[in-house]
Amino acid sequence: MPNRKMTSLSDGNSHPLSWGAPGTAGATFAAGLVFENVSHDYDGVESVRDLSLSIAPGEILCLLGHSGCGKTTLMRIAAGVERQSRGKVLINGREIAGDTLFVPPEKRGIGLMFQDYALFPHMSILANVMFGLTAMSKKEAKAAALSALGRVGLADYAADYPHALSGGEQQRVALARALVPRPGILLMDEPFSGLDKRLRDTVRDETLAVIRETRATCIIVTHDPEEAMRMGDRIALMRRGRLVQHGTAADLYKDPVDLFAARFFSELNQLEGKVTSTGVETPVGLLAATDLQEGQTVDVCVRPQGIILNTAGLCGVPGRIRSKRFVGEVDLLSIAIDGLNHPLQARVRAGSPWEQGMDVAITTDPKDVLVFPRHETQF
């Protein structure tokens, strides 16, 4: 593979480039997308279960969840590649898929970017981006494709073939091809999973800038919570075909609806607690809680950065540091305390005075403490 210098997605001009054909408006008209009580199954096995979700025009939504949770199936239902077994899909308030109506994929105004980019190896980069622009003349399609390639920094490689490009460059080509018809909705299935860590952050940030410029509504499927938090205006967290929680990154991190949602966005020290008239009794002391019934058993979750260490003998629960590991900006501490059969994990600023073998007193930061009613089914 030729040694290539990574180029910026910006064309260096102050004005946005047009994604359409010459003489047409460059801006995309973003579309609203709604799922109403959508269900889907594969040979009787449910993959999406009675899911309702609204995505506003121009919004970037990240569909987040473990593999097999139904997020890719939901995206394929939106595209028209799959058909739901029950429920409706609407674009701008108009039904496109329901019990008696099904608008084919090519009539929906939706762009689809696959996980493996799905570039045609026998076609040039320019031909790949032009593919599908059948409503334009060849001259108009070529001009629109070159404009799109210029916007993603690859106009100079129009005559090359996919095998000559790096993974990051192929991702850009796929993005240009998905956006050149100026879709009102763009669907992206794990678009950055094939990139190494060195490139992922850069390509992700630059891709986000292009999507923002085109103003298309965008759904990004991902299993990476950090990626979802960095890219999404809102996040839809799924589990076993159901919508667990929908909101901003801050909503899901600060106020998760259950233990599953809490675990998805941070490491947790999970403890058993008992609700009393004065608070929740736990191995790390008495913690505040509201809207819980006295006598109730609860799951108490403390984020590692919420473990606060004090000198032994001061305020707090006694403990002893079993190990300390330096991992860059923070030190990871493992701390043993009485009444707990597993050590607490704590994160403190790197270079802290705490060392292995030290006795300490432990308190917690209320903002990093989460309390959930205990259910028989654990996530």
PyMOL commands that set and color helices and strands:
alter all, ss='L'
color gray80, all
select helices_A, chain A and resi 71-79+105-107+125-130+138-151+155-157+162-164+167-179+197-214+225-231+249-254+259-265+304-306+366-368
alter helices_A, ss='H'
color red, helices_A
select strands_A, chain A and resi 33-42+45-55+60-64+86-91+94-97+110-113+185-189+217-222+234-239+242-247+269-275+280-282+285-287+297-302+307-311+317-326+330-337+344-349+359-364+369-373
alter strands_A, ss='S'
color yellow, strands_A
deselect
rebuild
show_as cartoon
